[in-house]
Amino acid sequence: MRQLGTRTKYVMGFLLSVLLTLGAYLVVVTPAAGLTRSWIVAVILLLATVQLAVQLYFFLHLGQEAKPRWNLLTFGFMALVLGILVLGSLWIMANLNYHMQSPSQLDHSIIKDEGVQP
């Protein structure tokens, strides 16, 4: 039986995570990078995706055991539930924001949404 986590792997995963976090921080606070706002967001999303892969591989050991199908299936179900939870919460908050407006703001929102010129 092979050992899933060794001290070397944990240290390597930790160092990679710290480097990726520092990279995202430096992209935001360094004005000399000359990146536009959309490029900054794209770089941060890329670094976050790489960090997710590092965390899954080094700390959660996803795909390192003899039968990784169950862990992968569990991870996929968790991602689905998390997506439903986040998107549902955003939908509810947007709906509440729309319905909790004052009457004049609601009239303005309806006119804007319907494309009616006053």
C-alpha positions as CSV (number, residue, x, y, z in Angstrom):
1,M,0.0,0.0,0.0
2,R,1.4,3.3,-1.1
3,Q,1.5,6.3,1.3
4,L,-0.6,9.2,0.0
5,G,1.0,12.1,1.7
6,T,4.6,12.6,2.6
7,R,6.2,15.6,4.4
8,T,8.0,16.6,1.2
9,K,4.7,16.7,-0.8
10,Y,3.0,18.7,1.9
11,V,5.8,21.2,2.0
12,M,5.9,21.5,-1.8
13,G,2.2,22.0,-2.0
14,F,2.4,24.7,0.7
15,L,5.2,26.5,-1.0
16,L,3.4,26.4,-4.4
17,S,0.2,27.7,-2.7
18,V,2.1,30.6,-1.0
19,L,3.9,31.5,-4.3
20,L,0.6,31.5,-6.2
21,T,-1.1,33.7,-3.6
22,L,1.9,36.1,-3.6
23,G,1.8,36.2,-7.4
24,A,-1.9,37.2,-7.3
25,Y,-1.2,39.8,-4.7
26,L,1.7,41.3,-6.6
27,V,-0.3,41.5,-9.8
28,V,-2.9,43.6,-8.0
29,V,-0.6,45.9,-6.0
30,T,2.2,46.5,-8.6
31,P,1.3,49.4,-10.8
32,A,4.4,48.8,-12.9
33,A,2.8,45.7,-14.4
34,G,0.9,47.9,-16.8
35,L,-2.0,45.5,-17.0
36,T,-5.6,46.6,-17.6
37,R,-8.3,45.7,-15.2
38,S,-9.6,42.9,-17.4
39,W,-6.1,41.4,-17.7
40,I,-5.7,41.6,-13.9
41,V,-8.9,39.7,-13.4
42,A,-7.9,37.1,-16.0
43,V,-4.5,36.5,-14.4
44,I,-6.1,36.2,-10.9
45,L,-8.6,33.7,-12.3
46,L,-5.8,31.7,-13.9
47,L,-3.7,31.7,-10.7
48,A,-6.8,30.7,-8.7
49,T,-7.4,27.8,-11.0
50,V,-3.8,26.6,-10.7
51,Q,-4.0,27.0,-6.9
52,L,-7.2,24.8,-6.9
53,A,-5.3,22.1,-8.8
54,V,-2.4,22.3,-6.4
55,Q,-4.7,22.1,-3.4
56,L,-6.6,19.1,-4.9
57,Y,-3.4,17.2,-5.8
58,F,-1.1,17.9,-2.8
59,F,-3.6,18.2,0.1
60,L,-6.7,16.3,-0.9
61,H,-4.8,13.6,-2.8
62,L,-7.4,13.6,-5.6
63,G,-6.4,11.0,-8.2
64,Q,-3.5,9.5,-6.2
65,E,-5.2,6.3,-4.9
66,A,-5.9,3.0,-6.6
67,K,-9.5,3.7,-7.3
68,P,-9.9,7.5,-7.7
69,R,-13.4,7.3,-9.3
70,W,-15.3,7.6,-6.1
71,N,-13.3,10.6,-4.9
72,L,-13.7,12.3,-8.3
73,L,-17.5,11.5,-8.3
74,T,-17.8,13.0,-4.8
75,F,-15.8,16.1,-5.9
76,G,-18.0,16.5,-8.9
77,F,-21.2,16.3,-6.8
78,M,-19.8,18.8,-4.3
79,A,-19.0,21.2,-7.2
80,L,-22.5,20.8,-8.5
81,V,-24.1,21.5,-5.1
82,L,-21.7,24.4,-4.5
83,G,-22.6,25.9,-7.9
84,I,-26.4,25.6,-7.2
85,L,-25.9,27.2,-3.8
86,V,-23.9,30.1,-5.1
87,L,-25.9,30.8,-8.2
88,G,-29.2,30.4,-6.3
89,S,-28.0,32.8,-3.6
90,L,-27.0,35.4,-6.2
91,W,-30.4,35.0,-7.9
92,I,-32.3,35.4,-4.6
93,M,-30.3,38.5,-3.7
94,A,-30.8,40.1,-7.1
95,N,-34.6,39.4,-6.8
96,L,-34.7,40.8,-3.3
97,N,-32.7,43.9,-4.4
98,Y,-35.3,44.4,-7.2
99,H,-38.3,44.0,-5.0
100,M,-37.0,46.0,-2.0
101,Q,-36.7,49.3,-3.9
102,S,-38.8,52.4,-3.1
103,P,-41.7,53.0,-5.5
104,S,-39.9,55.6,-7.5
105,Q,-36.8,53.4,-7.9
106,L,-39.0,50.5,-8.9
107,D,-40.8,52.6,-11.5
108,H,-37.4,53.7,-12.9
109,S,-36.2,50.0,-13.0
110,I,-39.4,48.9,-14.7
111,I,-39.1,51.7,-17.3
112,K,-35.4,50.8,-17.9
113,D,-36.1,47.0,-18.1
114,E,-39.0,47.4,-20.5
115,G,-37.1,50.0,-22.7
116,V,-40.0,52.5,-22.4
117,Q,-39.0,56.1,-22.9
118,P,-40.7,58.5,-20.4
